[in-house]
Amino acid sequence: MRKVFFLIIAAIVAFMWGDGSVLERVADLGLLSGKKNIVVMGCDIRKDDVGRSDTLFVVMLDKSNTNASLLSIPRDTRVKIKDHGWDKVNAAFAYGGHKLTKETVQDFLGIKLNNYVVVDFQGFKDLVDVIGGVDIKVEKRMYYYDPYADFEIDLRPGMQHMNGKTAMQYVRYRDEEGDIGRIRRQQKFIMALYKQIASKNIIAKMPGVSKQIMSMIKTDLSLKEMVEVGKVMHGMMEKNGLKMAMVPGEPKYIDGISYWIPDVPKMRQQMAQMQDVKMTEKFNENTKELEKEYKDSARQ
């Protein structure tokens, strides 16, 4: 039962070790690799639509120090996608699924991505229901209706006990702050959900929870590796708390389309700090090239 509990933690963080050593070097590509990096995609996948990565972040794990960080990537972040040119980062999933998303994010951040996790929204809602919901304080009135997806968000301010449906509304709500406000709420929800699980006796629900976890995700992590990730997340949260960050940048319109434009030098410095390694000469060269590509593309 203890192992399943750790697995729950890993799957929860997956919503919002694997190949080779954590200290694997990929100097030939100029990528940094100081931790185990897992890219996580929360996607609205439908029968008639491959969907896009509505939620995208990277979990960075240091097993020896029980240290973990979570980097959120705004879905409107402008990136260069192989064979598709410049577009929003969430379009990579529509073009080429988790493989192209992983490749795009790896090139963008300049760090080695070891594994991936894809989470289906329906699975997330079911899991929240299985564990009995979560308590969270809604900051303000939230209402939105998308006629195309027939998706409605209708939440009142104040402390609430959310089921899967209302939890999905909370993490997907987007207001005048755009991705920034939504990412803040998603990170807040991850912490609230963890605390809810840790404070409740869910032993009787373990069979249903473990079954739901396996049905809600697609990953190249083995069950054993998922349990290891869960252990690290549990130990880290008990001691130091989860360090959360976001790709630095600013909103900007290009050809009438709203993007999140990254501050490339600051972002790459942030990556070296989060990986706890020094920036190599090749990494610095790639950073300068990427910054130039952004400037040149904006002038086209």
N, C-alpha and C positions, 0 to 999 in steps of 0.2 A: 504494500500500500504506500509505503514511503517513496518508493521509486515512481509510482504513478503520480504522486503529489508533485514531485519535481518535474515530471513530464508536463503537468498542467501549467506550471510556471513557464516552461519553455514555449509551449504553444500559445499562451496568452501574449507573451512578448513577441512571438512570431507574427501575430496579427498586426498590430498597429504600425566531435571536432571533425574531421573529414580528411581531405586529401593532403598528405604531407605534413611537415613540421610547421608549428606556429611561426617559427623564425625563418621560414622558407624565403630564399632570396630570388628575386626576379629582376636583377639589376639590368639585364639586357633590354628590358622594356621600360626601365626607369620607374617601376612600381615599388612602393614601400610595402613592407610586410613585417609588422612587429607584433600583430595580434591575430587571433582567429576572427575573420570578418565574414559575417553572414548577411546577405542582402535579403530583405523581406519585402514582399509585394502583397498588398491587400487589393484584390481585384473583384470587380463586379462582372463575373463571367456568366453569360446567358447562352441559351441553346443556339440562338441565331446571331450571336455577337461574341467575338473572342474577348472583348472588353479591354479596359485600360487599367493601369496600376493607379488606382485612386489614392492609395496610401503607399508610401515608399520610404524605407529607412534601412540603415545598416547598423547591426549590432556588432560591437567590437569587444571581444572577450580575451582576458588575460587570465588563464586558468591558474597559474601559479600564485598570483596575487589576489585571486577572487575579485578582480576588478572588471567592470563592464561599463561601456558607454553606448549611447544610442544617438545616432546622427540622423535627423529627419531631412529628407530632400523634398522641397516643395514640388508638387506635381506639375506646376507651370514652369519649372526651371528649364531654361533654354540650353539645349545640348546638341552636339553633333552626333547623329545616329548613322551608323554604317549603312551605306547604300540608300539612305533616305534624306541626307542633308540635315539642316538645322530644324529642330522641332522641339515641342515640349517633351520632357523626359517620360511622361506617362504614355506617350505614343509608342515608345519602344516595345511595350508589351503587345500592343495591337499589331505591330509590324512583325515581331518575331518572338513573342512569348517571353518566358523567363530567361532563355539563353541570350537573346539580344538585349534584354534589360540588364542582365548581369554584365555583359560586355560593355554596354554603354556607360553604366555607372562606374565600372572599374576604370575605364579610360578617363572619365570625367574627374573622379576623385584622385586618381593616381595611386590607388592602393590595391593590393591583391585581394580579390574576393574569393574566399575558399568554398563557400556553400550558398545555397539559395533556399528560400521558403516562399511558397505561394499560398495565400490564404483566401478562400472563397467567402464572400460576405454572408451567404446563407449559413455556412458552417459556423461562422463567428456568432451569429445570432442564436443558433441552436446551443452552442457551448455556454453562452451567458445564461440561457434558460436552465441548462442542466445543473449548473452550480448554484442556482437559486437567485440569480440577479446580482446587482451591485448598487451600492449607495454612492451617490455623487451629487454635488451641489451645482445646479444649473445657474450660470451667472446672470442670464437675462432671458427675455422672451425670444424664442427661436421658432420661426415659421418660414417654410419654403415648400413649394410644390413644383415638381418636374413632370409635366404632362407626358413627355416623351417616354420616361421610364416609369411613369405612374408611381412616383415616389414622393411621399409627403413627410415633412418634418414639422412637428407641432408639439413644442415643449414649453412649459411654464417655468419661471424662475423659482429657485429655492431648492432645498434638499429633497431628493427623490430616490426611491428604490426602483432602479431600471431593470426591465426585462430585456431580452434580446432585441426586440423591435425598437424600443426607445433608446437603448444603448447605441444601436446603429445610427439612429437619427442624430444623437449627440456627437459622435465621432465624425460624422460626415457633414455636419452643418458648416456652411461657409457664409460669412457676413462681409461687411465692408473692409475687414482686415484681410480678406482673401485667405491664402494658404497659411499665413502667419498665425492668425487666430485659430484656425482649425488644427494646426500642428500643436499649438499650445494645449488645446482641449484633448487631443489624442494622447499626448504625453501625460496629462493629468489623469485621463481615464485609465491608462496602463497602471499607474501607481495605485489608484483607487481599487481597481480590479484585483491587483495582487493582495492588497491589504484585506479585501473582502474574503478572498480564498484562505489566506493565512489565519483569519480570525474565526472561520466557520468549521464545524465538524462535518466534513463531506465524505467521510469513510463509506457510508452507506450508498453514496452516489458514484463511487469509484468505477464500477463496471461500465455504467453509461457514459461517464466522463471520458474514460480512456478510449472507448469505442468512438465517441464523437471527435476526439482529438485526431485520431487516425483518418477520419473521413473528411475533416475540414482542411487538411493541408496537403501540399505536394512539395516534396523536398528530396534532396540527395543526401540528407543526414540519416543515418541509421537510427533505429530505436535506442540503441546504446548511447549514441552520440547525443541524441535529444535529451536523454536522462542526464548526461554529463553537463550539457548546457544548462539544464534546469537546476542542477546542484550548484553550479557557479552563480547563477542568477539568484538563487535562494540565499547562499552565503553572502554574496555581495550586498543584497538588499538588507540583510540583517545587520550588517556592519557599517557600510559606507553609503548606501543609497545608490540609486542609478544615476549616473552622470548623463545629462541630456543636452544635446546641442542641435543646431540647425545650420544648413549651408548659408554662409553670410552672403548678402547681396542686397538688391533693391528691385522693386517692381518697375517695369518699363514697357511702353508700347512700341512695337516694331511692325510696320506695315499694318497698323490697325489691330494687332493681336497683342494681348497682355501676356508678358513673360516675367519670370523671376530671373534677373540677370546676376550671376554670381560674381563676387569679388574674388577673382581667381587667385591672386597672390595670397590673400588672407585665408582663403579656403584651403589652399595647399599647405600653408603653414599650420593651419588647424589640424590637417590630416597627420602631419609629422608629430604634432603634440599628442594627438589621440592614439597614434600607433606607438608612441614613446620611442621613436627612433630619430636619427638625424637625417636631414634632407641631403640626398646624394647629388653629385654633380649632374647626373643624367636626369634626376627628378627635377632639379632646378631648370635645366634646359627645356624639358617638356612643359614645365609651368609657364615659361616665357613664351613658348610656341603657342600654347593654348590661349594665353592672354591676347596674343597678337591675332589669332584666328577669330576670337570674339569681337575684337575691335574692327577687323576687316569685314566680317560678316554683317555687322551693324551698319556699315557704310554702303553696302550693296543695294 
